[in-house]
Amino acid sequence: TSGGSSPALVAKDGGVISFTGGTVSTEGADSPCVLLEGGKVSLTGVSLQSTSGEFLRVLSGANELVLDGTVITASPILAEGAALKLVLQNGASFTGELGNEPPAKVSVTLDAKSTLSLSADTYLVALVNADAAHQNIQSNGFSLYYASNAPENAYLGGQSFALPGGGYLTPMI
C-alpha cells in the first residue's frame, strides 16, 4: 500500500487473515503493515517492509499474531485496553519491545526453534516457552517480567531465571 493511513493487512471484529510467502509493504505515515482490532493474523515466511518503520499496531480487543518462519524487528503500538497474543513457531524470530511498563498487554508463546530478542525491559501477561531453559530468549541485558498469577505461567513456579545476554526472566511483584 502507499499513502497516509494505508495499513496493508487489517483484521478486526473477529476477522482472520492468513498470508503465506511474499512481502507486505507499506509507504506513508500512519500505515502499519499489520493493524489489529480484535482479529488474528498469521504470517508464514513473510517479509515486512514499512517506510515509516511501523510494522504492527494493535488498537482494541483481544488479538493474535502468529509468526511462522517469519522474522520481525518491531516495537508494536499497543493502545490502552488492547491485548496481543504473539505466537512464534518454526524458526520465527521477534526482536523489539513488547511493553516496557505495567500493566502487561502481551502474551508470548515460543516453540523451541523460535527466538525472542528484547530491546527493553518487557512485561508479559503470560510466557509459554517450549525451551524450559529459556535459551531461545536473548535478553540483551534487559529483563522479562511475567505475571506469576497467570495460569499459563504456573510452570515457572514464581521463580527467576538467568537469560542469555545478562537479563532475567522474573515474576512481577
N, C-alpha and C positions, 0 to 999 in steps of 0.2 A: 504494500500500500504506500501511498505518498500523500503528503498534505497534512495539515494540522488535524488533530483529533481523528486519526485513522488507524485504530488498532487492527492488527491482522486477524487474530483469532479471538472471538468473543463467545464465552459460554456463560449463560445466565439463566436463572429461574429453572434449574434442573437440567439445563442443556448439557450435552456430552459431545465433545469433539475428539476424534482420533486422527492423528496426522502422522504418516509414515514416509520417511525419506524426504530429501529436498531441503529447501531453505525457506524460512519465514522471515521476511524482511520488511521493515517499516522506515519511512522517511517523514520527518516532520515532528513538530512539537506535539506533546500530549498523545503520542502514538506508540503505546507498548506493543510488543509482539503478541503477548497474551493478556487478555483482560478477563477477569473472573468476577461474576456477580451471582454466586450461588450455583456454580456449574463445575464441570470436570473437563480437563484437557489432558490427553495422553499424547506424548511426543515420542516417536520411535525413530532413532537415527536421524534426527533433525538438527539443522544448524539454524541458530537465531542471529539476526543482524538488525541493529537499530541505530540510526544516525544520532538519535537523542540519547542512546545508552540505556533506555528504559526497556527492559525485557518482560517484566511481569508486574501487573497492577491488580490488586485484589480489593474490590470496592465494598462488597457486602456479603453476608451469609456464610454458609459452610461451603468450602471449595476444595477441590483436589487437583493437584498437578502431578502426573506420572511421567517421569523421565526414564525411558527405556533405551539404554545405549546412547543417550544424549548428554552432551556436555554443556553446562551453562555457567557463566560467571555473571552474577547479578545481585542486586540488593532490592528485593521486591518492595513496592509501595503497598503497605497494608493499612487500609482505612480502619478507623475505630469501629468495633463491632464485627469486623470480618475475621474469618478463621481460614487457615490453609493447612491441608494435609499434603506434604511433599513426599512422594514415593520415588526412590531411586533404585533401579534394577538393571541387571545385565550390563554392568560396567558403566553405568551412568555416573556423572560427576556434577556436583553443585558446589560452586565457590561463591562466597558472599556473606551477607548479613541477613539474618532471619528474625530480627527483633532484638535490639540491644538493651531493652529495658522491659521490666514487667508492666502490665500483665502480658504473659505469653499468648501468642496468637497462632503459633505454628506447631504442628506435629510432624516428625520425620520418621520414615520407615526406610531402612537401608538393607539391601541384601549384602552378602559377603563380598561380592565383586565390585560394588559401587563405593564411591567416596564422597565425603562431605568435608569441605575445607573452609575454615572460619576466617572472616576478615574483621571480626569484632566479637566481644563477649556476646553470647547468644542465649536467649531464654526460650525454652520449648515447653509446650504442654506435655508432649509425650515423645519418647525416643524408643523406637523398636529397631534393634540392630541385630542382624544375624551373626555378626562378628562379636562374640562375647568379650573379647579382649579390646574391642573398640579401636583396633589398629587401622581401620578404614576412615577414621576421623582425624584430619590434620588440623591441629589447633592453632598453629602459627603464634603461639604464646597467649591465645585467648581461651577463655573458659566457656563451657557449655553447661547451662543450668537447666535442670528438669524439675517438673512438679512431682515430688515424691508421693503425693496422694493420688495421682492419676493411676487407674488400674493397669494401664499398659506399661507403667514403669515399675510394677511390683518386682520384676526380675532383677532390678538394680539394687533392691534391698535398702534403699536410702543411703547407699554408700557413695564415696567419691572414687574416681579412677583417674590415674595419670593418662594423658593423651599424648600421642606423638606431637612433637613441636613445643612442648613445655606447658601447655594448658591443662585444665582438668575438666572432667565430667563430674558435676557435683549437684546435689539437690538444692533447690531454692529454699531458703529459710524463711 
